[in-house]
Amino acid sequence: MQRLSLRLDASAARRVTEGHPWLLARDLSLTSELELAAPGSLLELYDPKGKPLGLATFNPHSVIMARLLSRRAEDVPDAAWFHARFAAALRQREAWFDVPYYRMVHSEGDGLPGLIIDRFGEVLVLQASTAGMEALRPAWLEALHRLLSPTAIVLRGDTPSRAREGLPQHVEILGELPATPVEVWEHGTCFLADLVSGQKTGWFYDHRENRRRMAQHCAGRTALDLYSHSGGFGLPAARTGAARVTMVDSSALALGLAHQAAARNGVAERCETVEADIFQLLPRWREEGRRFDVVMADPPAFIKERRHKASGLKGYEKLTQGAAALVAEGGLFFIASCSHHADASSFRQAVEAGLRKAGRQAQLVEKGGADRDHPVHPKLPENRYLKSLLYRMEA
């Protein structure tokens, strides 16, 4: 693949030296050669005096033009290079988890910008969201086969970020995929995931620890799991001894997986699924007087673009107002946001505005985020996308 070089000005060089892994269009003064470079080319970076700063992937058509791969400009990102990066990430996950179900690579957090790898036993699901990582596909595929010998690799090339990089949308299966849905194991709970048609990679490992903590709060109580998907919060709650669990989602497919998984976990008699639009359902249940000891809401991202931040925050406020009204006195209310455009402070303000509109007094008892297999690059706070808040309602 094409390999180019660029001397940065003092400001851009300082940005790289200070550890930031991105260079934006405004940071670079492009030569004619770089303007014509193929998206995904390799770019050696040097300071104004010619000192090497690192190696990046480059896309002249992207807002994020350069993404740092290495602090060594001379590195060659071949199969051996990727194998070393993957092996380091794998050792970390194997030290943390006793079953092979986790996010094995989390983009910049693991030094591999534009690459997500979720592991489901012998099956891997990948998202390559940048032109640079797409161009390096032969190298990382070879490295993954050497390291893990997966029976199948599902390439989920259907993310919106690929369009912004000028990449086509597609889903591709390499190898022999076992009968779907596949099992996912977390803290002794068996979930079912659709790796081809399900959302994102088919499962949300980021909430693993939040699910465990909330399940402990549900023992002996009634629980409502809003935006349940395939039973993410509801099934662990039932396994931990919840008296009754109601899982609500608008997707019949996802609820079907939750229903099947409830049977596999031996908790089907204490679980019910409801297919509904949650914003329509909540006021109806409030009027009917339905109440739950624990209400958990894990909605999809309400803010997909920065310009929609205000309306998205209103969405979290409205959801909180409706959901908090269903929490029994002295009960618990959990809500999460995966919108990286909603900073922690703005999200909390929106939620607490919703609590006031619901006429509820509450204490904030816990704050959470993504589990440890989603490391965050210290210079990319936007990658700390997941936020959760747990409130105890006053009687």
HUUR-V38534 format. One record per residue. N is the residue number from 0. SS is DSSP state (A for helix, B for strand, O for the rest). NEAR is the number of other ideal C-beta (glycine too) atoms within 12 Angstrom. Layout:
n:N ss:SS near:NEAR
n:N ss:SS near:NEAR
//
This chain:
n:0 ss:O near:24
n:1 ss:O near:22
n:2 ss:B near:26
n:3 ss:B near:31
n:4 ss:B near:26
n:5 ss:B near:38
n:6 ss:B near:26
n:7 ss:O near:36
n:8 ss:O near:21
n:9 ss:A near:17
n:10 ss:A near:19
n:11 ss:A near:33
n:12 ss:A near:26
n:13 ss:A near:17
n:14 ss:A near:27
n:15 ss:A near:38
n:16 ss:A near:22
n:17 ss:O near:15
n:18 ss:O near:18
n:19 ss:O near:32
n:20 ss:O near:38
n:21 ss:B near:38
n:22 ss:B near:38
n:23 ss:B near:18
n:24 ss:A near:20
n:25 ss:A near:16
n:26 ss:A near:25
n:27 ss:O near:33
n:28 ss:O near:19
n:29 ss:O near:26
n:30 ss:O near:16
n:31 ss:A near:10
n:32 ss:A near:17
n:33 ss:A near:32
n:34 ss:A near:20
n:35 ss:O near:15
n:36 ss:O near:32
n:37 ss:O near:24
n:38 ss:O near:33
n:39 ss:O near:38
n:40 ss:B near:36
n:41 ss:B near:39
n:42 ss:B near:45
n:43 ss:B near:34
n:44 ss:B near:44
n:45 ss:B near:25
n:46 ss:O near:23
n:47 ss:O near:19
n:48 ss:O near:12
n:49 ss:O near:15
n:50 ss:O near:18
n:51 ss:B near:25
n:52 ss:B near:37
n:53 ss:B near:38
n:54 ss:B near:35
n:55 ss:B near:50
n:56 ss:B near:47
n:57 ss:B near:45
n:58 ss:O near:42
n:59 ss:O near:32
n:60 ss:O near:24
n:61 ss:O near:33
n:62 ss:O near:21
n:63 ss:B near:35
n:64 ss:B near:37
n:65 ss:B near:46
n:66 ss:B near:44
n:67 ss:B near:43
n:68 ss:B near:45
n:69 ss:B near:29
n:70 ss:O near:21
n:71 ss:O near:17
n:72 ss:O near:29
n:73 ss:O near:19
n:74 ss:O near:26
n:75 ss:O near:20
n:76 ss:O near:41
n:77 ss:O near:21
n:78 ss:A near:22
n:79 ss:A near:18
n:80 ss:A near:26
n:81 ss:A near:36
n:82 ss:A near:23
n:83 ss:A near:25
n:84 ss:A near:35
n:85 ss:A near:35
n:86 ss:A near:22
n:87 ss:A near:22
n:88 ss:A near:36
n:89 ss:A near:30
n:90 ss:A near:16
n:91 ss:A near:24
n:92 ss:A near:32
n:93 ss:A near:20
n:94 ss:A near:13
n:95 ss:A near:23
n:96 ss:O near:25
n:97 ss:O near:13
n:98 ss:O near:21
n:99 ss:O near:27
n:100 ss:B near:37
n:101 ss:B near:40
n:102 ss:B near:42
n:103 ss:B near:45
n:104 ss:B near:42
n:105 ss:B near:37
n:106 ss:A near:40
n:107 ss:A near:35
n:108 ss:A near:34
n:109 ss:A near:35
n:110 ss:O near:32
n:111 ss:O near:42
n:112 ss:O near:45
n:113 ss:O near:45
n:114 ss:B near:45
n:115 ss:B near:41
n:116 ss:B near:42
n:117 ss:B near:39
n:118 ss:B near:42
n:119 ss:B near:41
n:120 ss:O near:25
n:121 ss:O near:21
n:122 ss:B near:39
n:123 ss:B near:43
n:124 ss:B near:48
n:125 ss:B near:44
n:126 ss:B near:39
n:127 ss:B near:41
n:128 ss:O near:37
n:129 ss:O near:44
n:130 ss:A near:39
n:131 ss:A near:45
n:132 ss:A near:43
n:133 ss:A near:36
n:134 ss:A near:32
n:135 ss:O near:33
n:136 ss:A near:29
n:137 ss:A near:18
n:138 ss:A near:32
n:139 ss:A near:40
n:140 ss:A near:30
n:141 ss:A near:23
n:142 ss:A near:36
n:143 ss:A near:39
n:144 ss:A near:22
n:145 ss:A near:20
n:146 ss:A near:28
n:147 ss:A near:32
n:148 ss:O near:15
n:149 ss:O near:33
n:150 ss:O near:22
n:151 ss:B near:29
n:152 ss:B near:38
n:153 ss:B near:40
n:154 ss:B near:38
n:155 ss:B near:33
n:156 ss:B near:31
n:157 ss:O near:27
n:158 ss:O near:31
n:159 ss:A near:16
n:160 ss:A near:30
n:161 ss:A near:29
n:162 ss:A near:18
n:163 ss:A near:21
n:164 ss:O near:34
n:165 ss:O near:22
n:166 ss:O near:30
n:167 ss:O near:16
n:168 ss:O near:19
n:169 ss:B near:18
n:170 ss:B near:26
n:171 ss:B near:23
n:172 ss:B near:24
n:173 ss:B near:21
n:174 ss:B near:20
n:175 ss:O near:14
n:176 ss:O near:28
n:177 ss:O near:20
n:178 ss:O near:14
n:179 ss:O near:25
n:180 ss:O near:31
n:181 ss:B near:36
n:182 ss:B near:30
n:183 ss:B near:44
n:184 ss:B near:29
n:185 ss:B near:37
n:186 ss:O near:28
n:187 ss:O near:20
n:188 ss:B near:33
n:189 ss:B near:30
n:190 ss:B near:44
n:191 ss:B near:35
n:192 ss:B near:41
n:193 ss:O near:34
n:194 ss:O near:38
n:195 ss:O near:30
n:196 ss:O near:23
n:197 ss:O near:32
n:198 ss:O near:30
n:199 ss:O near:31
n:200 ss:O near:40
n:201 ss:O near:39
n:202 ss:O near:41
n:203 ss:O near:40
n:204 ss:A near:40
n:205 ss:A near:38
n:206 ss:A near:40
n:207 ss:A near:37
n:208 ss:A near:29
n:209 ss:A near:38
n:210 ss:A near:43
n:211 ss:A near:24
n:212 ss:A near:29
n:213 ss:A near:44
n:214 ss:A near:39
n:215 ss:A near:25
n:216 ss:A near:32
n:217 ss:O near:39
n:218 ss:O near:22
n:219 ss:O near:18
n:220 ss:O near:31
n:221 ss:B near:32
n:222 ss:B near:49
n:223 ss:B near:48
n:224 ss:B near:47
n:225 ss:B near:42
n:226 ss:O near:43
n:227 ss:O near:46
n:228 ss:O near:42
n:229 ss:O near:43
n:230 ss:O near:52
n:231 ss:O near:47
n:232 ss:O near:51
n:233 ss:A near:52
n:234 ss:A near:48
n:235 ss:A near:45
n:236 ss:A near:48
n:237 ss:A near:46
n:238 ss:A near:34
n:239 ss:O near:30
n:240 ss:O near:20
n:241 ss:O near:38
n:242 ss:O near:21
n:243 ss:B near:26
n:244 ss:B near:46
n:245 ss:B near:41
n:246 ss:B near:47
n:247 ss:B near:44
n:248 ss:B near:36
n:249 ss:O near:24
n:250 ss:O near:27
n:251 ss:A near:15
n:252 ss:A near:25
n:253 ss:A near:36
n:254 ss:A near:32
n:255 ss:A near:24
n:256 ss:A near:39
n:257 ss:A near:46
n:258 ss:A near:32
n:259 ss:A near:28
n:260 ss:A near:41
n:261 ss:A near:36
n:262 ss:A near:21
n:263 ss:A near:26
n:264 ss:O near:34
n:265 ss:O near:16
n:266 ss:O near:34
n:267 ss:A near:22
n:268 ss:A near:14
n:269 ss:A near:28
n:270 ss:B near:38
n:271 ss:B near:27
n:272 ss:B near:34
n:273 ss:B near:30
n:274 ss:B near:22
n:275 ss:O near:23
n:276 ss:O near:18
n:277 ss:A near:34
n:278 ss:A near:25
n:279 ss:A near:16
n:280 ss:A near:28
n:281 ss:A near:34
n:282 ss:A near:21
n:283 ss:A near:19
n:284 ss:A near:26
n:285 ss:A near:23
n:286 ss:A near:12
n:287 ss:A near:12
n:288 ss:O near:11
n:289 ss:O near:25
n:290 ss:O near:26
n:291 ss:B near:41
n:292 ss:B near:32
n:293 ss:B near:45
n:294 ss:B near:51
n:295 ss:B near:52
n:296 ss:B near:51
n:297 ss:B near:42
n:298 ss:O near:37
n:299 ss:O near:26
n:300 ss:O near:28
n:301 ss:O near:35
n:302 ss:O near:29
n:303 ss:O near:22
n:304 ss:O near:17
n:305 ss:A near:18
n:306 ss:A near:10
n:307 ss:A near:17
n:308 ss:A near:24
n:309 ss:A near:19
n:310 ss:A near:20
n:311 ss:A near:30
n:312 ss:A near:30
n:313 ss:A near:24
n:314 ss:A near:32
n:315 ss:A near:44
n:316 ss:A near:31
n:317 ss:A near:30
n:318 ss:A near:41
n:319 ss:A near:44
n:320 ss:A near:31
n:321 ss:A near:37
n:322 ss:A near:47
n:323 ss:A near:44
n:324 ss:O near:34
n:325 ss:O near:40
n:326 ss:B near:44
n:327 ss:B near:25
n:328 ss:B near:19
n:329 ss:B near:20
n:330 ss:B near:33
n:331 ss:B near:43
n:332 ss:B near:48
n:333 ss:B near:48
n:334 ss:B near:49
n:335 ss:B near:46
n:336 ss:B near:45
n:337 ss:O near:35
n:338 ss:O near:31
n:339 ss:O near:29
n:340 ss:O near:27
n:341 ss:O near:39
n:342 ss:O near:22
n:343 ss:A near:25
n:344 ss:A near:15
n:345 ss:A near:26
n:346 ss:A near:39
n:347 ss:A near:28
n:348 ss:A near:22
n:349 ss:A near:35
n:350 ss:A near:43
n:351 ss:A near:28
n:352 ss:A near:23
n:353 ss:A near:34
n:354 ss:A near:35
n:355 ss:A near:18
n:356 ss:A near:21
n:357 ss:O near:29
n:358 ss:O near:15
n:359 ss:O near:33
n:360 ss:O near:19
n:361 ss:B near:32
n:362 ss:B near:19
n:363 ss:B near:23
n:364 ss:B near:20
n:365 ss:B near:23
n:366 ss:B near:22
n:367 ss:B near:30
n:368 ss:O near:29
n:369 ss:O near:30
n:370 ss:O near:30
n:371 ss:O near:22
n:372 ss:O near:34
n:373 ss:O near:35
n:374 ss:O near:29
n:375 ss:O near:25
n:376 ss:O near:24
n:377 ss:O near:14
n:378 ss:O near:21
n:379 ss:O near:24
n:380 ss:A near:18
n:381 ss:A near:22
n:382 ss:A near:26
n:383 ss:O near:28
n:384 ss:O near:31
n:385 ss:O near:34
n:386 ss:B near:36
n:387 ss:B near:37
n:388 ss:B near:39
n:389 ss:B near:32
n:390 ss:B near:36
n:391 ss:B near:27
n:392 ss:B near:32
n:393 ss:O near:20
n:394 ss:O near:12
//
